[in-house]
Amino acid sequence: MNAMEDHLLKLRPFPLADIGQVVSFLKDFLNAWYVQSVILCLAFYAFTPLPLLAQEETLSEKIISMVEELTGEDTEGGEAVLYQEKLHELMEDGVKINSADEQEISRLFFLSAFQVRALADYIKRTGKILSHYEIANIPGFDRETAEMMMPFIRLDNKIVANENNSKCRSTLLTNISVKPSGYEQDAPGSPWKILARYRFLSGQISGGVTTEKDSGEKFFNWKPPEVEYISAHLAYSGSGFFKKIICGDYSARFGLGTNINSSIMSGISVTAPINLPSNDEIKPYTSSDENNFFRGIAAQLQIGKSTISGFYSMNMIDGKIKADTGIVPDHCLTLYKTGLHTSFSSLSGKDAVGETSWGFSFSGTYGNLRAGMLFSENRFSLPMKNPDSGPEHIFEFEGDNNRLLSFYYNAVIKRLHISGEYTFNLINRSAFVQSITARPADRLSVSLIYRVYEPGYTAFHGKGPFCSSSGDNVSGIAGSVTFEASKYIFISAGCDLRHNKWLKYRCSTPSVSVNEEVRIKYLPPGKTSAELVYNYRRFSQNGQNSLGIISQEIISVHTGRITLKYSPEENLSLGNRIEYKTLPLSGNHGILIFQDLNIRLSTIPLTILMRYCIFNTDNWNSRIYTYENDLLYGFSIPALSGMGSRSYIMGKLKINLNTELRLKYGMTYRHGVCDSEKFSDEIKMQLRMSF
């Protein structure tokens, strides 16, 4: 075998013997996908009556891509959960854009400061918007942005301040799910995962309770019995001096988030215009993340164009504790963030550390400039100590007290938006963020952001822009360009360069990483859309077979994706995706193809969502993530690796105007693995009632 033949074999996308087998496999692969699509379509036309209903609004492909990207980047999965819950909150409580209130419109967190102001000014000048498609004609908007907004906005003309009334409105939501084939028999509790959420609103008063039990956990623990996880809040929202008061559990975000941000982070996709938050925010906490929230009291006061905020929290969080002398623990090695309590070690670390947090902020608007400052402090009942003296732990936080002081600003000057934040701690380690977004033309947007998180800087409740946490010890610069090339073609491109100044997980030297992406979307008139995405990532990690000084490998990952959506009828939509991933250094490859079919019946208020997906990847490194429709406040973005298929069917039944039932069954089948891993399935049920 000559060198050229050897090279060609290394480039093959599947671990097959020769080119003939490759061709044969691809034919079978595509035939299976085509047959499934035809069967699904024929089933629809055979059993669906002719009368039509309005098309169900779904998430845009760009938002789905953001959620998938978060899942791949965030090893703990918490950020993607928060992002999805934020989207569900917007779906349940749509943004009232015809209020022309910039703070209300800015709840659409994917809009830029330009777009928020342009939308508010347009409504004040011309009157209320009557159609979603009218948004695309506003300067600074296009059809793609209007499509992203559609599931999350309301077009009624009610002003937020006038909506208050004494009538009490309540919502009760219950999720129950189980994985019959994947239950751990040695877990202390049942295999059922249960989530219950109750919320009410009466005029300016709102409140709620959230409880959750993960699979394998006991619903009641300890003596006397306590619910595994419970969260509650009571809140007041007004338009006068007292803008907001919250008792119980709440989340907060100030400035650009390098100091305090228990909500979603900014800078999710390198191809999206950089939209950094412009308003300080405290809001009731309704998520199921058991550690990243505040428990106590918070308030926002409004004095003219100035806002004063303060918060105080006392919360018990999970951690691994240890005793150097004696049997009584005297320090904490690390904090747990998963919230799972299914083993002896995780149960012993539940609520092991007390955290006291407090802070205050002041911000004001002066013409086109908004500026503010924030002071915060975290105190722990047990001091933090590094688990060992290795060099990778030199800059990790130690002690029981962490104080941070931030200064931040943002300004809009004609077609230019600039914002920045500087935060430092007791040992003079700092975080600095500066962004510039310009719109030189209505069809063109350019964004640039520079950030530095110094080694030794830690913010336990901070998530700065383009950083998974504010303790990543990274500096970098990211830029993006969004261009409406023609009436139906939208092009966006972005690049993020990162320099890790110190060691990180699986990399024992300072390193540099690159993330580049190009996205082309075609939105012609009618019910058709297409999107092409190419992503390139390069990073360093420790070599597999290093002796002595650990060598470094440069890993590059190329990913290409084509997505097609088509709605031949108002109550029928089809979706297809082909995604290919390759890692040239190792020769690993992966491919995924799926077919979606969404049907909304006319004889009964039932919506059916189905998917058939086939995949083939060489190993875990070439895995592919794919977003799935799921229950409200659910989370389903499976990582598909190996060779097999993934299918699901979900039904949404509108029992009456105030009650909705959802049922989902999903199954994954993998070839060439042991029996215990070959087949897995899950059953999910949700009941949502409003009264």
Buried (B, 14 or more C-beta within 10 A) or exposed (E): EEEEEEEEBEEBBBEBEEEEEBEEBBEEBEEBBEEBBEEBBEEBEEEBEEEEEEBBEBBBBBBBBBBBBBBBEBEBBBBBBBBBBBBBBBEBEBBBBBBBBBEBBBBBBBBBBBBBBBBBBBBEEEEEBEEBEBBBEBBBBBBBBBBBBBBBBEBEBEEBEEEBEEEEEBBBBBBBBBBEBBEEEEBBBBBBBBBBBBBBBBBBBBBBBBBBBBBBBBBEBEEEEEBBBEBBBBBBBBEEEBBBBBBBBBBBBBBBBBBBBBBBBBBBBBBBBBBBBBBBBBBBBBBBBBBBBBBBBBBBBBEEEEBBBBBBBEBBBBBBBEEEEEEEBEBBBBBBBBBBBBBEEBBEBBBBBBBBBBBBBBBBBEEEEBBBBBBBBBBBBBBBBBEEEEEBEEBBBEEBEBEBBBBBBBBBEEBEBBBBBBBBBEEEBBBBBBBBBBBEEBBEBBBBBBBBBBBBBBBBBBBBBBBBBBBBBBBBBBBBBBBBEEEBBBBBBBBBBBBBBBBBEEBBBBBEBBBBBBBBBBBEEEBEBBBBBBBBBBBBBBEEEEEEEEEBBEBEBBBBBBBBBBBBBBBBBBBBBBBBBBBEEBBBBBBBBBBBBBBBBBEEBBBBBBBBBBBBBBBEBBBBBBBBBBBBBBBBBBEBBBBBBBBBBBBBBEEEEEBBBBBBBBBBBBEEEEEEEBBBBBBBBBBBBBE
